């Protein structure tokens, strides 16, 4: 399932990780492992934040994605199922078909 993970990192912990080189190592290893289709980095509420869009094969993959950020950067990590425009179109088509099937027949 296409998934967005938002990683919001503690400033002091991520400062230490940057100084030690741990930040680059953890980020590179994670990106190589999950192979995101997109990755964005920006400040949010005064914290370093990453948005990573990737295909999560199984829910049991969440700990292996989140733990390096928890342990290395004191981060909060959130997972969200997301769609691209093609997924949305397919979903709306399915919803329309389901709605049509459940509509009562006229005059009955």
QUIGIJO-V914833 format. One line per field, one symbol per residue. ss: DSSP state (2 for helix, 1 for strand, 0 for the rest). phi: phi as a letter, one per 40 degrees, with the letter a starting at -180 (. if undefined). A space follows every 10 residues. Layout:
BEGIN
ss=???
phi=???
END
This chain:
BEGIN
ss=0111111110 2222222222 0222222222 2222000111 1111001111 1111100022 2222222222 2220011111 1000222222 2222222222 22000000
phi=.cbbbbbbcd ccccdccccc gcdccccccc ccccfccaab bacbfgbcbb bbbacccadc cdccccddcd ccbfccbbbb cbbcccccdd cccccccccc ccccccgc
END
